[in-house]
Amino acid sequence: MRGYEAIAVVEPPELRTGGVTPGARMTRFRAIATVAGTVMPAKDGQTVTIQVRRGARWVDVIETRVHAGAYRAAVTQPGVYRAVFRGAYGASVRVR
């Protein structure tokens, strides 16, 4: 986890559109917050997965891409989120 800040938001697998980047996908839900951070070492285009806490489990909700070492993802629901990059988990963050 050295050099890693975390947290973002994601959709459950059944709501993913497949092959469309989050920035290009339209949604009928309004974003209530943005989860953003930096990951290092990272190359442009690498994937960061955003997870949300559901009960006792962490569930993948969205994937976003790294650009210049940073990532950003819009969150549409309150909850506790974290980012995962190359197997390292970021700190959790609560969105209200």
N, C-alpha and C positions, 0 to 999 in steps of 0.2 A: 504494500500500500504506500510505499515511499513515493513522494512526488505526485500524489493523486488526491484530487478533490472530487466529490461526487454529488450527484443526485439529479434525478429527472423523472419523467413519467412515460408510461407505455400502455398500449391496448392489449386486452387478452387475446390469445391466439385466434379465437373464433371471430374476432372483429378485424383482424389484419387483412389488408387487401392483397398482399403478396407482390413483391417486385417494385412497389412504388415507395419512393423516399418520403419520409414524414413531411418535408417541406412542400412536396408537390401534391399531397393528398388533401382533398377537401373533407371537411367534417361538419356535421350539423351541430356539434357541441362547441360551446364557447370556452376558450382557454381561460382558466382562472389564475394560472401562474405559469412561470417558466422555470424549469430546472436546468441549471447550467453549471459548468465547471471545466476543469482542465485535467488532462491525463498525459502522463509522460513516462517513458518516451513513447510517442505516438506519431504515426505517419498520416498524412491527409488521406481520408477515405476509410480509415479503419472504423470498425463498428463499436459503439458503446450501447449497451442494453440498459434500459431503465426498468426497474422493478418496483412493484407496489406491495406493501404488506397486506395480506389477506388472512386474518386469523393467525395461525402459527407458521404460515408459509409466505415466501417471497414469490411473486408471480411476475413473469415478463409481461410488460405492457407496450413497449415501443423500442425500436432501434433507431439510433441516430448516428450520423457520421462525424468523425473528427475533422476539423479544419484548423490548421495552425495550432494544434494542441488543445483546442477547445471544442466543447460540444454544447448543445442546447436542445431542449425538448419542451413542448407545451403540455401542460397538465390540465385535464378537464374536470377532475373530481378531487375533493379533499382526500387526504390519506398520507401515509408515510412512504416515502420514496427513497430509492438509492440507485446508484449507477454501478454497472459491472463492466470492467475493461480488462480483457485478457486474464480472466479468472480472479482479479482483485476486486473486492467490494469496497465501495466508497461509504462514507458516513451517511446515516439516514437523515432525512429531513422531513418535517411535517408541513403539509400544505393544508391550510384551513379555508 
